[in-house]
């Protein structure tokens, strides 16, 4: 794992682009359990958003992930960053699955 990444476990899918993790992340003197996935665009349609949330759960719920830069703190105190499964960005994995669904 690259030095600028953290390994965490996904405990809950909160929204199509937000996950809850354990242990708590630490960044810039802050800690928290919620992460907003950078680069993931949530569809306007509630039906499509629900499908994305379901696919996200299939990919990461109960699994180890790595999070990496760039890091930022959102206005609702979530860590915004890239999420990786192995060496692949989660956004790439989800897009690949959408193309084959």
Rosetta silent file (secondary structure, phi, psi, omega in degrees, C-alpha in Angstrom):
SEQUENCE: XXXXXXXXXXXXXXXXXXXXXXXXXXXXXXXXXXXXXXXXXXXXXXXXXXXXXXXXXXXXXXXXXXXXXXXXXXXXXXXXXXXXXXXXXXXXXXXXXXXXX
SCORE:     score description
SCORE:     0.000 S_00000001
   1 L     0.000  130.716  176.981    0.000    0.000    0.000 S_00000001
   2 L   -59.570  148.899 -175.700    1.392    3.422   -0.921 S_00000001
   3 L   -62.026  -24.902 -177.746    2.396    5.571    2.066 S_00000001
   4 L   -89.858   10.439  178.752   -0.193    8.260    1.246 S_00000001
   5 L  -111.714  159.557  174.821   -3.132    5.823    1.540 S_00000001
   6 E  -121.896  140.636  174.008   -5.116    4.484    4.495 S_00000001
   7 E   -96.974  129.696 -178.362   -6.684    1.019    4.732 S_00000001
   8 E  -138.977  164.926  176.911  -10.220    1.026    6.168 S_00000001
   9 E  -110.793  137.943  179.438  -13.246   -1.297    6.320 S_00000001
  10 E   -86.403  119.465 -178.996  -16.624   -0.322    4.868 S_00000001
  11 E  -101.079  -26.247 -175.348  -19.348   -0.722    7.483 S_00000001
  12 E  -156.967  146.578  172.286  -22.283    1.038    5.827 S_00000001
  13 E  -101.692  112.498 -175.827  -23.402    2.558    2.541 S_00000001
  14 E   -87.910  -40.442 -179.288  -24.982    5.884    3.485 S_00000001
  15 E  -151.484  171.553 -178.830  -25.643    7.264    0.002 S_00000001
  16 L   -59.232  -18.150  179.617  -24.576    6.383   -3.559 S_00000001
  17 L  -127.620   15.578 -178.097  -21.370    8.395   -3.005 S_00000001
  18 E  -134.758  129.570  177.796  -20.915    8.189    0.797 S_00000001
  19 E  -123.740  155.531  172.808  -19.651    5.284    2.906 S_00000001
  20 E  -106.880  136.050 -173.423  -19.077    4.778    6.621 S_00000001
  21 E  -127.087  164.879  174.398  -15.756    3.180    7.573 S_00000001
  22 E  -141.365  142.140   -9.728  -13.865    1.701   10.481 S_00000001
  23 E   -67.393  175.588  179.854  -11.504    2.592   12.014 S_00000001
  24 E   -62.600  141.972  174.306  -12.079    6.329   11.867 S_00000001
  25 E   -76.529  158.622  176.277  -10.025    8.240    9.302 S_00000001
  26 E  -132.931  128.391  178.805   -7.621   10.971   10.409 S_00000001
  27 E  -160.026  132.550  175.257   -6.723   13.964    8.280 S_00000001
  28 L    55.643   35.917  179.760   -5.744   17.550    9.000 S_00000001
  29 L    79.295    4.848  179.001   -6.328   17.213   12.732 S_00000001
  30 E  -114.505  158.265  173.635   -9.847   15.848   12.182 S_00000001
  31 E  -134.678  159.700  178.200  -11.302   12.365   12.468 S_00000001
  32 E  -177.661  176.590 -178.898  -14.522   10.822   11.254 S_00000001
  33 E  -117.435   -9.143 -177.676  -16.181    7.733    9.858 S_00000001
  34 E  -103.481  136.900 -179.884  -17.867    9.060    6.710 S_00000001
  35 E  -126.361  131.800  171.085  -16.160    9.321    3.334 S_00000001
  36 E   -96.114  128.427 -175.439  -17.438   10.962    0.171 S_00000001
  37 E   -80.544  115.199  178.785  -16.057    9.142   -2.868 S_00000001
  38 L   -64.082  140.576  174.029  -14.255   11.575   -5.204 S_00000001
  39 L    82.780    0.783 -179.975  -15.173   11.370   -8.860 S_00000001
  40 L   -99.535  115.853 -179.046  -18.460    9.539   -8.361 S_00000001
  41 L   -95.987  123.184 -179.278  -21.367   11.413   -9.926 S_00000001
  42 L   -85.207  127.412  178.784  -24.758   10.542   -8.454 S_00000001
  43 L   -61.810  149.918  177.864  -27.544   10.325  -11.045 S_00000001
  44 L   -68.313  -35.197 -179.310  -30.459   12.764  -10.715 S_00000001
  45 L   -68.035  129.119  179.699  -32.983    9.940  -11.051 S_00000001
  46 H   -65.157  -31.762  178.180  -33.799    8.385   -7.678 S_00000001
  47 H   -67.050  -45.130  179.071  -34.127    4.985   -9.361 S_00000001
  48 H   -68.195  -35.406  176.759  -30.664    5.229  -10.934 S_00000001
  49 H   -64.031  -40.075  178.559  -29.206    6.533   -7.666 S_00000001
  50 H   -64.507  -38.221  177.516  -30.675    3.515   -5.856 S_00000001
  51 H   -65.077  -42.923  178.373  -29.087    1.187   -8.425 S_00000001
  52 H   -61.859  -42.339  179.370  -25.710    2.909   -7.944 S_00000001
  53 H   -62.608  -40.466  178.170  -26.026    2.563   -4.163 S_00000001
  54 H   -64.432  -43.650  178.766  -26.819   -1.147   -4.557 S_00000001
  55 H   -65.912  -36.832  176.665  -23.800   -1.685   -6.832 S_00000001
  56 H   -61.682  -44.504  178.674  -21.600    0.195   -4.395 S_00000001
  57 H   -60.954  -42.203  178.916  -22.770   -2.124   -1.599 S_00000001
  58 H   -60.344  -35.580 -176.207  -22.013   -5.189   -3.755 S_00000001
  59 H   -79.461  -39.725 -166.916  -18.473   -3.914   -4.345 S_00000001
  60 H  -128.380  -16.282 -175.407  -17.379   -2.693   -0.911 S_00000001
  61 L   -60.442  124.407 -179.142  -19.776   -3.397    1.976 S_00000001
  62 L    78.723    7.396 -175.675  -17.883   -5.379    4.621 S_00000001
  63 L  -108.626  158.814  171.847  -14.688   -5.167    2.557 S_00000001
  64 E   -80.931  137.967  175.641  -11.285   -3.590    3.071 S_00000001
  65 E  -131.231  167.266  169.651  -10.620   -0.542    0.901 S_00000001
  66 E  -119.058  142.517  174.910   -7.818    1.944    0.565 S_00000001
  67 E  -116.214  144.027 -176.021   -8.402    5.668    0.441 S_00000001
  68 E  -144.803  169.945 -176.077   -5.967    8.050   -1.169 S_00000001
  69 E   -68.109  163.821    4.421   -5.321   11.656   -2.122 S_00000001
  70 E   -76.754  142.684  178.448   -6.255   14.222   -2.928 S_00000001
  71 E  -100.063  146.679  173.831   -7.910   14.557    0.466 S_00000001
  72 E  -153.489  156.778  174.751  -10.376   17.283    1.464 S_00000001
  73 E  -104.672  127.185  179.625  -12.904   17.853    4.220 S_00000001
  74 L   -79.419  168.829  179.526  -16.438   18.599    3.000 S_00000001
  75 L   -63.671  -24.092  176.966  -18.724   21.173    4.623 S_00000001
  76 L   -96.214   22.901  171.908  -20.569   18.317    6.350 S_00000001
  77 L    64.536   32.165  172.873  -17.248   17.106    7.865 S_00000001
  78 L   -99.156  152.133  172.812  -16.760   14.083    5.619 S_00000001
  79 E   -83.912  125.375  175.039  -13.416   13.106    4.156 S_00000001
  80 E  -104.011  126.237 -176.663  -13.531   13.405    0.375 S_00000001
  81 E  -165.012  173.406  174.111  -10.967   11.238   -1.386 S_00000001
  82 E   -79.206  146.380  178.390  -10.366    8.520   -3.944 S_00000001
  83 E  -118.745  135.198 -177.286  -11.336    4.993   -2.934 S_00000001
  84 E  -121.976  143.471  167.356   -9.433    1.960   -4.198 S_00000001
  85 E  -113.704  107.332 -171.590  -10.118   -1.752   -4.369 S_00000001
  86 L    65.867 -127.776  179.303   -6.641   -3.153   -4.787 S_00000001
  87 L   -96.152   -4.753 -177.071   -4.950   -0.937   -7.352 S_00000001
  88 E   -95.314  137.343  173.830   -8.180    0.070   -9.156 S_00000001
  89 E   -66.892  138.942  179.083  -10.139    3.183   -8.324 S_00000001
  90 H   -57.987  -38.667 -179.727  -13.643    2.325   -7.167 S_00000001
  91 H   -60.299  -38.815  177.869  -15.101    4.818   -9.645 S_00000001
  92 H   -65.821  -43.361  179.853  -13.479    2.884  -12.512 S_00000001
  93 H   -62.253  -44.527  179.642  -14.786   -0.435  -11.170 S_00000001
  94 H   -65.975  -39.786  178.191  -18.336    0.901  -10.844 S_00000001
  95 H   -64.841  -39.463  176.957  -18.234    2.405  -14.347 S_00000001
  96 H   -60.450  -42.175 -179.709  -17.008   -0.929  -15.749 S_00000001
  97 H   -66.532  -39.277  179.208  -19.940   -2.699  -14.079 S_00000001
  98 H   -63.215  -37.226 -178.856  -22.454   -0.159  -15.443 S_00000001
  99 H   -66.886  -26.894 -178.268  -21.171   -0.744  -18.952 S_00000001
 100 H  -101.278    1.962 -177.638  -21.791   -4.496  -18.586 S_00000001
 101 L   -83.881    0.000    0.000  -25.144   -4.296  -16.780 S_00000001
